[in-house]
Amino acid sequence: MSGHKVSIRYAASLLDLAVNNKNLDAVSGDMVLVSDTLTGNPQLVRIISSPVVRSNIKLSIIEDIFKSRITSDSLNFLKFIILKNRENLLKNIVKRFLQLKDEYLGIVNVEVKAIVRFTTVQENKLISNMESFLHKKVKVKYIIDNELIGGFIARVGDTVFDASLKHQLDMLRKQFLSGSVSLN
């Protein structure tokens, strides 16, 4: 079975466990912490993923790092991943879990690129418009992109909403070239 499918299966199992135990918020917070820890420590990822390092050492490392910081359900899940020799998929499993959790809660992640950070009024208007268009709760991640001239580009999964000034000027140029715009 491919790593992608395995990651989804383990992530779905963790989601089911969290929902059944009514601690989805806690487990979600734990997985964000695990993700941030793994992202910030590439050496830890190398050790955990290494086939040379014995499982009992990996279990000890995971327990030392996370025992007092995450719930027992989350810690037991991490240990289970190691015992099943799936630790090389841990980052992907955590990422998939967070995606599945958002789907379960009806939340869609929107990535917005702009040249400057939006004001609170602009953020609220964008979120309101996106929620009414998508019919889901929206969680926005902002990225400052100095390549843009103005406006913004919003990405929802594979869909891109391009409200950048460059895109608007390109559309206007095409209209002029096709003759569908008159200056009168």
Backbone hydrogen bonds, N-H to C=O, Kabsch-Sander energy under -0.5 kcal/mol:
donor,donor_aa,acceptor,acceptor_aa,energy
6,V,2,S,-2.3
7,S,3,G,-2.5
8,I,4,H,-2.0
9,R,5,K,-2.3
10,Y,6,V,-2.5
11,A,7,S,-2.6
12,A,8,I,-2.7
13,S,9,R,-2.0
14,L,10,Y,-2.2
15,L,11,A,-2.3
16,D,12,A,-2.6
17,L,13,S,-2.4
18,A,14,L,-2.7
19,V,15,L,-2.6
20,N,16,D,-2.8
21,N,17,L,-2.2
22,K,19,V,-1.1
23,N,18,A,-2.5
27,V,23,N,-2.5
28,S,24,L,-2.7
29,G,25,D,-2.3
30,D,26,A,-2.3
31,M,27,V,-2.6
32,V,28,S,-2.0
33,L,29,G,-2.1
34,V,30,D,-2.7
35,S,31,M,-2.7
36,D,32,V,-2.8
37,T,33,L,-2.5
38,L,34,V,-2.7
39,T,35,S,-2.7
40,G,36,D,-2.3
41,N,37,T,-0.7
41,N,38,L,-0.5
44,L,41,N,-0.6
45,V,41,N,-1.6
46,R,42,P,-2.2
47,I,43,Q,-2.2
48,I,44,L,-2.8
49,S,45,V,-2.5
50,S,46,R,-1.1
57,I,54,R,-0.6
58,K,54,R,-1.9
59,L,55,S,-3.0
60,S,56,N,-1.8
61,I,57,I,-2.4
62,I,58,K,-2.7
63,E,59,L,-2.4
64,D,60,S,-2.6
65,I,61,I,-2.3
66,F,62,I,-2.6
67,K,63,E,-2.3
69,R,66,F,-1.7
70,I,66,F,-1.8
75,L,71,T,-2.4
76,N,72,S,-2.9
77,F,73,D,-1.9
78,L,74,S,-2.3
79,K,75,L,-2.3
80,F,76,N,-2.4
81,I,77,F,-2.3
82,I,78,L,-1.8
83,L,79,K,-2.8
84,K,80,F,-1.9
85,N,82,I,-1.8
86,R,81,I,-2.7
89,L,86,R,-2.2
90,L,87,E,-1.3
93,I,89,L,-2.9
94,V,90,L,-2.5
95,K,91,K,-2.3
96,R,92,N,-2.7
97,F,93,I,-2.6
98,L,94,V,-2.2
99,Q,95,K,-1.8
100,L,96,R,-2.9
101,K,97,F,-2.7
102,D,98,L,-1.8
103,E,99,Q,-2.2
104,Y,100,L,-2.7
105,L,101,K,-2.1
106,G,102,D,-0.6
106,G,103,E,-1.1
107,I,102,D,-3.3
108,V,137,K,-3.0
110,V,139,K,-2.9
111,E,155,R,-2.6
112,V,110,V,-0.6
112,V,141,K,-2.8
113,K,111,E,-0.5
113,K,153,I,-3.1
114,A,143,I,-2.2
115,I,151,G,-0.7
123,E,119,T,-2.8
124,N,120,T,-2.6
125,K,121,V,-2.2
126,L,122,Q,-2.6
127,I,123,E,-2.9
128,S,124,N,-2.5
129,N,125,K,-2.6
130,M,126,L,-2.8
131,E,127,I,-2.7
132,S,128,S,-2.2
133,F,129,N,-1.9
134,L,130,M,-3.0
135,H,131,E,-1.9
136,K,131,E,-0.6
137,K,106,G,-1.8
139,K,108,V,-2.5
141,K,110,V,-2.9
142,Y,140,V,-0.5
143,I,112,V,-2.9
145,D,114,A,-2.9
145,D,143,I,-0.5
146,N,144,I,-0.5
148,L,145,D,-1.2
152,F,163,A,-0.6
153,I,113,K,-2.2
154,A,161,F,-2.8
155,R,111,E,-2.7
156,V,159,T,-3.0
157,G,155,R,-0.5
159,T,156,V,-2.4
161,F,154,A,-3.5
162,D,160,V,-0.7
163,A,152,F,-2.2
163,A,161,F,-0.9
165,L,150,G,-2.4
168,Q,164,S,-2.1
169,L,165,L,-2.5
170,D,166,K,-2.3
171,M,167,H,-2.3
172,L,168,Q,-2.1
173,R,169,L,-2.5
174,K,170,D,-2.2
175,Q,171,M,-2.0
176,F,172,L,-2.3
177,L,173,R,-2.5
178,S,174,K,-2.1
179,G,175,Q,-0.8
179,G,176,F,-0.5
180,S,175,Q,-1.5
181,V,175,Q,-0.8
